[in-house]
Amino acid sequence: MKHIGLQSLIIDCYVKRVYYNKYFFIRLVAKLAF
C-alpha cells in the first residue's frame, strides 16, 4: 500500500513536471511568435 502510494506520488510529480515544461515551452513560443 505504502509502495503504491509512493509510486503514484512520483508519477504525479512527473506528470506535473512534464505539464509545466510543456506550458513553459508554449509560453516561450508564444512570446517569440507575437
RORO-411758 format. One record per residue: x, y, z of N, C-alpha, C in turn. Coordinates in steps of 0.2 Angstrom, whole numbers, padded with zeros to 4 digits, always signed. Layout:
N
XYZXYZXYZ...
# end
This chain:
34
+0004-0006+0000+0000+0000+0000+0004+0006+0000+0009+0006+0005+0014+0012+0005+0018+0013-0001+0020+0007-0004+0024+0007-0010+0020+0010-0016+0014+0008-0017+0009+0010-0022+0008+0018-0021+0007+0020-0015+0006+0027-0014+0012+0031-0016+0018+0029-0014+0024+0032-0016+0025+0032-0024+0024+0027-0027+0024+0026-0034+0019+0031-0038+0013+0032-0035+0008+0036-0038+0010+0044-0037+0014+0045-0031+0016+0052-0030+0022+0054-0035+0026+0049-0036+0032+0050-0041+0029+0051-0048+0024+0047-0050+0020+0048-0056+0017+0055-0057+0014+0057-0051+0010+0063-0051+0015+0069-0052+0021+0069-0048+0026+0074-0049+0029+0074-0056+0030+0068-0059+0032+0068-0066+0027+0071-0071+0021+0069-0070+0016+0072-0074+0015+0080-0074+0016+0082-0068+0015+0089-0066+0022+0093-0069+0027+0090-0069+0033+0092-0072+0033+0093-0079+0031+0087-0082+0030+0087-0090+0025+0092-0092+0020+0093-0088+0014+0098-0090+0017+0105-0089+0021+0106-0084+0024+0113-0083+0029+0115-0088+0033+0110-0090+0038+0111-0095+0035+0112-0102+0029+0109-0103+0025+0110-0110+0022+0117-0110+0019+0119-0104+0016+0125-0103+0022+0131-0104+0027+0130-0101+0033+0135-0102+0035+0135-0109+0036+0130-0112+0038+0130-0119+0033+0133-0124+0026+0132-0123+0021+0135-0126+0021+0143-0125+0022+0145-0119+0023+0152-0117+0029+0155-0121+0035+0152-0121+0041+0154-0124+0039+0155-0132+0036+0150-0135+0035+0150-0142+0030+0156-0143+0025+0157-0139+0020+0162-0140+0024+0169-0139+0028+0170-0135+0032+0176-0134+0036+0177-0140+0039+0172-0143+0043+0173-0149+0039+0175-0155+0033+0172-0155+0029+0172-0161+0025+0179-0161+0023+0181-0156+0019+0188-0155+0023+0193-0152
# end
